[in-house]
Amino acid sequence: MEENKKLFVEKLGSLIKRQTRAGQTIKDLRYESSQIAERVVIVFYDGFTKAINITGDSCIAIMADITKALM
């Protein structure tokens, strides 16, 4: 069964956006895909963005990569 990474990132994003830490308030978490790569873009309220390469990741690996990026 193929995983729906876009839906997974949307649902995980809605949970993560509710959790705030001083200086790290998340405005958006979005999945982006092209023919050669997949990534998650984290958008913070201060305008800073962080892109995470998730090409080939399972949904559990995506969650781990996002967690690492936020620590």
N, C-alpha and C positions, 0 to 999 in steps of 0.2 A: 504494500500500500504506500503510495507517495504522500509525503507530508506536505501540508499547505503552509509553507513558511511565511507567506504574506499574512495570512490569518493569525498564525502563531505570534508574529511580531506585533500585530495590532492588539491582540489580547494581552500579551505581556506588557506592551507599552501602556495600556490603560491602567494596569496595576502599578507599574513603576512610576508613572507620572503622579500618582497619589502620594508617593513616598518622597519627602523632601529632606535635604540636608543643607545646612548653611552654605551658600555659595554654589550650590549645584542643583538648581531647580530645573527640571526637564519640561520643556514645552511640547516636544514631539519626539516620537520614535517611529521611524518609517523604514520599510523594506524597499530596496531598489534593486532592479535586475536588468542586466543587459545580456547580449549573446555570449559575452566572455566572463562575466563576473556577477556575483551577488553581494550586496552589502546592506548593513543596517546603518542609518544615519541618525545620530542622537542630536537633537537641537535643544540647546539650553536657552533660557529666557534672556540671558545677557548677549545673545547673538552668536555665541561660540557653537561650532558644530564639531562632531567627532564621527568619523566613518570607520566602520568595522567590516573587514572582509569576512564574509561568511560562505564563500564559494565552497560547495561540497559539505557543508555542515549539516548535521541533523538538527532537529528543533532543540534537543537537550544541549547540543554543542553551541547553538546560537545563544541560549540562555546563559551558558557559562562565559562565552565571549563578551556578552553585554555586561555581565556582572564584573568581569575583570576590568573592562573599560571604565566602569563607574567607580572603581575603588581607588 
